[in-house]
Amino acid sequence: MKKQKFLEKFLVAFFILVIFKAIAIVAQSFQMTLASFWETLFKFIFFAAVAIVLIVILQNQEKDPQPPVTKKYSGSSGSYIDTSLFDKLRSMYEDIARKHIEDNEYKKAAIVYMNLLKDNYRAAATLEEGGFYNEAAVVYLRKVQSKVDAANCYAKAKQYEKAITLYKELQQKEKVGDLYKEINDLENAFIFYQMVADDYVQSHQMVKASLMYRNKMDKPHEAQKILLQGWKENKEALNCLHHYFANIHEVDKLEQEIKYLYENISPDKKLIYLEAMKTEFKKTSAFSIQQEILHTISLPKTSAAVLRL
C-alpha cells in the first residue's frame, strides 16, 4: 500500500518534470537547428513514454500482486527467509538439541529449544528429564504458564512449600494433603484429606470417600460408616455393600453383619441385597458364612447352586 502511494506521487512529480522539460526544449529551439530540435524532441518523447509505461506496470503489480514465493518470519531484521531455508535451519537446531541430550547436556539442549526453536515447553520438559527440577519449574511457571507442571517439578525437587502453594491455587486438595504428609505435618494433611472426603460425599461418590478415610487418613471405622451411609441412602448402594463386606476379615463379624443388615433392610432393597449375597457366596470359601447367607435370605441349603449362578 505504501509503495503504491509512492508510485502515484512519483508519477505526478514526473509529469511536472515533463512539462518543465518541454518548456525548456521550446525555449532552446530558437538557438538550435531544426534537425537538432527534432532529434532532441524525439529522444525526450521516447524516454518519457518508456518511463510512463514502467510506472504503470509497477502500479498494476501492486494492485494485483503475485503469490509470494517466500515466507516472512518475525525477527529483529524483519527480513524474508525462504521457506526451505527456514526448515533446514530448524532441522539443524533440532539435531543440535538432540546431540546435547545424547551427551547428557540437558541445559544446553534446553537453551536451544528456548532461544533458537522458541519452544518453551520442550525446554522445560528437557530440563525435567535431566533432573533439573527447579529450573524446569521456573520455565513451566514463567514461560509456559503451567502451574500443574511447575508444581510437579517443585515436588520432585523437594521444594514442598512452593509445590503446596501451587497445588492450593489449583484446588488439588489431595496433592496438598500428600505433600503435608510427606513433611510429617499430619494435622494439615488430614485437614485437606477431610476436604477431599467431604467433596466425594457431596457428589455421592461414597466408595472414593471411604478410600480416603481408609488409605490416606488411616480411619477404617470412618470408612465403614461412609459405606453404610451410601448403602442406606442409595448412593452407590450395591458397590458400597460389596466394599463394606470386603473390609470385614473376621468370619464371625462378617456373619453378624450379613444377618444384621438383612434384618434391618427396607423392602425395596431386598433385590439389591440378594445380588450382594450372590457375590459374597461365590467369593467366600468359609462354610459357616455360606450357611449364614443361606439362612439369612431364607433359602434352603439345597439352593446354594442357585447362588453360584
Steps between C-alpha positions, in 0.01 A plus 500: 500500500777745592693408188194559281446849645867577439465403133194721461687798648802423285280492188358846582849638559617341175225672299597836654862439398384407151316832471805697618725304263265569207503872578882491514520325162270759343708783648823347362350439156579857396871427545493155333487385141177340385664156483642525853164616631312203356772258620482636857121499497487139375741378773301683765168351386649149474655492848194665655274234345725216624501646852119535501451140383731368776319699768160373381626138504628539856167646607311202354729255679436670832122484447506131399806347662617149416499233774818535703764235461654580835370498852569772754600403849509742789837624605689816579604547137155433357667337197348236272629145529434226249273232649733213417791687660298552817415129513867414458595731783231350725616148418857599579397643838303183575809291429711721727250466785478124450880471508515696826243265655697194386804653671293565817536875448137572579547866583665569164220314323243706690671822389475387137130420539426828676714751311535352152188288455273717720354187662478574871307185588766270353767704674328445835434132428867452408614658827256276687629193316853593601404532866525880512163527670534850645604647165224308323242627748602861434465455123166322537373778725634810325519399134239226459258624769441143616457491878433126496833413338682755716347355817596146397860611443518683833373183670770294325758755612366466856408868498183406683389846610511632144319191374234526771436866414440415135283195576287714730448750217403209275255365761675160494425427864613138504841601360527762770419238763758260355774764517411600855518131590838480325639766734329331796246777553213261567269763643490699176507182293182370667330838460539479122422127486178575687414765242546242224286242682226760556507593132456134406205464736341815358526354149367159620832322438485306823751228413769759416422683824544176695835437330619844612418411861653154478813556288594862561368575849536153652142505630348164402204544735405831333539333161247232597258765624515678165433173315199429721377853437525440127308173536223655709465815285515314165822671398700231319304257717613165356861608458507635855367170634764299310779716644345492846503121511845482336646708784383250766760227537377324815261217414282548809472873443406449135227251595355749749504787249330293229224405742467850654477686170243259362283532810505879471455522126213686337280299259610699197863394554456125532581433135817707524594316818444165328742607224758584765446161666559319173838671473589424861395136463724452194788691655523329837632152569383503863219244538356682803459821303334315213261346752429840653428646158256220423335535836483878489322522169270213599607253233544123552852363495430324175467846337874560522525405135267789413730747676795372305331587170 
